[in-house]
């Protein structure tokens, strides 16, 4: 455990080995999110992978209800740390079930409002650069006074190399210090942003610096890299790509991550097959979308049903396992009146997807399209890159080559 003069201080509790790993990975994730977007960020870490991560975009009324924070005075006009945590962990979080017993990471000083939301959840600990006195007092009461509270020095810069000992063998490698920001997503490829020969040649003679255009030819296909506004990558889409890519940077590989409106909505981490990553992330994204169904938001809960039990019941409903893993009669006991099953209201769209290594087969794209994915970022470099480009062209998906492989173990 770091000593008191180190960059990490224990303010309360006795963190274990896995707590420290989650805290260190979570802190790096949220710090990079804030550095890249300028917004407060939060993450929910569980067993060395993020279960959720988000920046603090304001919550509208339905989002506040979905996140179970409608009774708290969150500002619906300004970004906040409380909104970031509510998105990362609340019912609207990517994977609320997996967040049970998580470790929280916050990019900014923890205020009392954020602490109130954390205090409601089953969690092992929190790491942040500082804590308000009221926030610290409230959090220190969790888990009968044993809640882990860690304070990190936000100015700390680690060494260039990392070490790890496995079976008595010491391994050393360069730390992954790849910087991910809007410029990471400048190389857009494929027919979806295709420009004619005549227009392509015309822009070669334009004032490139003034128009923010840059042109390049690649071996197998022509690419036109433009400013985000010109290729349809809005600031929101770019921020979503940043969120997804930084989140998977700190998840066990292989990883595919889906994001929407400033938050992770599905992450498939630690899988040995890329397509299984995509399927898992997509299933979680679908669950996330269904949890915002009007019928879910209006469920007639019995007064005796606890917060965690509500999450379990909602997950059963949205996962499609009702009647299989859990009997309908048992499930209905949570409510004051009979509840009917869900019916489609609207389709999820505008989702971004990022992969920590190249997509080897087009099945990943075909699968992603089913879950409303419209932007895909991956390193590129596969022998089947043309197949991936063709699949994106067919589905109207914007494909981005980052050139960054982000394996994490």
N, C-alpha and C positions, 0 to 999 in steps of 0.2 A: 504494500500500500504506500502511495507517495507520502513523503514527510510533509510537515507543516510549511516548509520553505519551498515546496515544489509548486508547480502550476495548478495543481488540483487539491482543493481543501475539503475535508469532511466536516460539514457543519452539523450533521445529525445522523444517527444510525451507524451501522457497521456493514458497508458494502462488501459483497462477495466478488469472486473472480469474474463471473458472468456479468455482474452489475457494472464492474469497471470497464469491461469490454464494450458493453452497450453504451455506457456513458461516453467513452472516448470516440466511438464511431458516430454516435448520435450528435455529439457536439460538433464534430467536423462537418457533418451533413448540414445542420442548421446554420452554421456560420457561413458555409459556402453559399447556401441559398440566399441569405441576407446580403452577402457581398455581391452576388450576381444580379439580384432583383431590386435591392434597396428596400425590401419589405421584411417585417418581422417574420420569423419562421419557427416551426415546432415540429418535432418528430416523436413518434411512438416506436420504441425499439424493443424487440423481443428475440432473445437467443441469437444475437449478433446479426440480425437483419431488420430493416425497418418494416413495421406493419402498417405504418402510415406516416406521411410527411406533408406539410403544407406551408404556404405563405399566408399572411394574415389579411387576405381580402375581406372587406366587410361582408357580413352575413345579411341576406334579406330575411323577410319574415318566415318564409317556408324553410329556409336553410337553418335559421335559429331553432325552429321547431324540430327539424330533423336531427339537429345536433344536440337536442335536449338542453338548450340554454336559453329558451325563450323567456324564462323567468328572471334572467339576469340582465343588467343594464349595459349590454354591448352596444357600441356606437355603430350604427348601420351606414355611416357615411365615411368613416375613416378606417384605414387598416389598423389592426391591433394584434398584440401577442395573444390575447385571449381568443380572438377569432382564428388565429393560426392553430392553436391547440385544439379548439373545438372542431376544426376541419380535420386535423390529423388523427384525433382520437374519438370524437363524438360519434353518434349513430351515423353521421354522414361520413365518418372516416373510412379509409380504404378497407380495413379489415378489423372491425371492432371486436370480433371474437378472438382473433389472435392478439389483440392489444391487452387482453385481460392479464394483469400482472406484469405490465410492461415497465420500461424505464423511459422517462420523459426527458427530452432535450429541448432547451429553449435558447434562442439566439440573443435574447435581450434580458434585461433585468426583470425578474418575475414580480409582477404587481399583484395586489390582493385579488383582483377580479380573476386573473388567470389561476391563482392559487385556489380560489373557490371552485373552479371547474375541476382542477386536478384532485381536490379533496374529495369530490364525489365518486371518483373512479377507483377501481382496484388496481393499484400500481405499486411497484417496488421502490421507486425512487425518481429523483429529478436532478438534472445538471443544468446550470445556468451561470452566466457571468456575475450575477448578483441577485439579491432578494430584498424586497421591501421588508421592513420590520414586521408589518402585519401579515405579509405573505409567509415569511419564515415561521412566525408563531403558529399560524394555521396549519402549515404543512408538517411541522414538527410533532403535531398531535396524531398524525396518521399512524396506523399500525401500532397502536398503544405506545406511541413515542419512539418507535424504532424505524420510522420511515427514513430512507437514505436521502440526504440532501448534500449535493456536491457543488462547490463553487469553483469555476474554472477561470483562469486568467485569459481574457480574450486576446491579449497581445502575444501570447506564447507561440513561438514558432519552433516546431520539432526539427530534429536533425534530418539530413537528406536520406539517411538509410534507416531501415527497420531491421530488427533482429527477432528471431524466434527459435526456440529450442524444442526439437521433436525427437523423442527417443534418445536423448543425450547428444543429438547432433544440432549444432548451432547453424541456423540459416540466416543469410543476410541478403537484402535486396534494396534497390532504390525505392524510396517511398513514392506512392502515386500522387504527385502534386499537380496533375493536369488541371488546368483552369477551365472551367465550363461557364460560358456566358453566351450572349446573343451571337457572337462571332462564330461560335462552334457550329451553328446551323446555317451557314452561308452557302454551302455547296448543295444546291438543289438539282436533282437529276431526274431524267425521264420525260416522257411525252406530256405529262400534265402541265409542264412549264416550257413547252417547246416553242421556239421562235423560228420563223422562216429564214431562209438563206439571205434574202434581201434585207430584212430587218436586222439580222445578225451583223451583216456587213456594214449597214448604216451606223450601228452603234459603235463599231470599231473606230469610227472617225468622229464620234461625239466627244464632248468634254467629259471624260470618264469621271474625273474627280468631282465635278460639279453635280453630275447626275447620280453619283454613287453606284455606278454600274461597273462590273468587271467581267471580262469575257475570257473564256479558256476553252481549248479543245482537249478532249480526252481520247484515249486510244480507241475505245469501242463505241463511244457515243459523244455527242456534243452537249455541253452543259452551259447554260447561261446563269451566272450567279448574280442576283439582283438585290436591291435593298428589300427589307422585309415587307414594306408596304406594297411594292410592285409585284411580288410573287404570291401575295395573299397570306403571308405569315404575319398576322397581326401581333401586337405586343402581347396580347393574352396567349396566343398560340406559342409564341416564343418563350414566354415565361413558363408555360406548361411543359414545353420541351426541356427547359432548364430544370424544373422540378423533377421530372421523370428521370433525367439523365444523372443528376446529382444523387438522387435517391438510390438508383441502381449501382452507382459507384461505391456505395457502402453496404451493399447487400451481397450475400453469399452467391457466387456464380454457380451455374448460369442464371442470368436474370433478365426478365423482360418486364417493363413497367409501363402502365397506362396512367395518364394524368388528364385532368380536366378542371378548368377554373381554379388554377393555382394549387391543386392538391393531387396527391397520388390517389387513384381510385381503384387500382388493382395492381398487385405486384406478384409475379411468379418467380420466386427466388430459390436457389439451391437445387435446381433440377438438372439432371444429367442429359436431358434432351431439350433442344431449343423450342420445339413445338409444344412440349409439355409446359414450358415457361409461359408461352403465349396463351395456351388454353387456360392455365390457372389464373393468369392475370385477367383474362377476359371474363372468366366466371366470377371473379371477385368484383370486377367492374359492373357486371350485370346485377350482382347482388346489391352493390352500392346504389345503382340506379333505381332498383325496385324498392329500396328502403325509403325512397322519397315519394313513393306512390301515395296519392291522397288517402287511399283506404288504410295504408300503414300509419300515416300521420294521425288518423282519426280512430285508431283501435280503442275499443271500450275496455280499458284495463280495470281489473279489480284493484281495490285500494291496497290489498295485501301483497301484490306482485312487486318485487324489488327491481331495481335498476338493471342489474345483471340478468335477472330472469326475463325481463322485457327484451333485452338484446338477444338472448337465446331464442325466444319465441319468434321474434322478427326474422332472425336468421333462418329458422326452420321454414317459415312462410316463404321467404324470398329465394331460398335455395332449391325449392321444388322437392324436398324430401318428406314433406308432410304426408303421413299415411304409410311411409316406409320405415324411416328411422324412428319417427315419433308418431304415435297413434293420434288420429284426429280428435278422439274424445279427450285424451290427456291434454292435448294442446288447447282445446276449447275451454279448459278449466281456468285459464288465465284471464278470461273475459266475462263481463257481466251479461253478455248476450251473444248468440251465435254469430260467428264471423265467416263470411264467404271468402273463397279464394280470389286471388288477384286476376285481373284482366288487363291487357295492354291499354295504356293511355297515350303514350308517345314514345318515340324511338330515341335512344341515346345517339348523339352525334357530336362532332367537333372534338373527338378524343385524340390525344397524341400518344404515340407508342415509341419507346426507346429500348434498344437492346445493347447489352454490354459487350457483345461480339457480333460478327456479321451473321446475317440470316442465311442459313445454308440452302434452304429450299423455299419455294413460293408458297408452300402450305401455311407458313406463318402469316403471310399477307392475306391469303384467303380466309384464314381463321380470324384475323384481326378485323377484317371488314365487317364481320357479323356483329361486332361489338361497337360499331360507330367510329372506328378509327379513320381519321382523315389525314394525319401526318405521321410519318414513320421516320425515325432516325436510327441509323446503325453505322458501324465503322466502314462498311463496304470492304471489298477485297476478296470476296468469294469467287470461285471459278464459275459460279452460277449467278453472278451479279445481273447479267442480262435477263435471266428468268425473273429475278426479283423486280427489276425495272418494268418488265412486261406485265407482271401481275399488278403492280401499282398503277400502270397506265390503264389497264382494264377496269380497275375499281375506282379510278379517279382519285387516287391517293397521292399526296405530295411526298416524295422520297428524298431524304437528306442523308448525305454521306458525311460523317463526322471525322473519320480517320482516327478515332480514339477507341482502343480496346480497353475496357474497364473491369477486367477480372479482379475479384476480391475474395480472399480466403483467409 
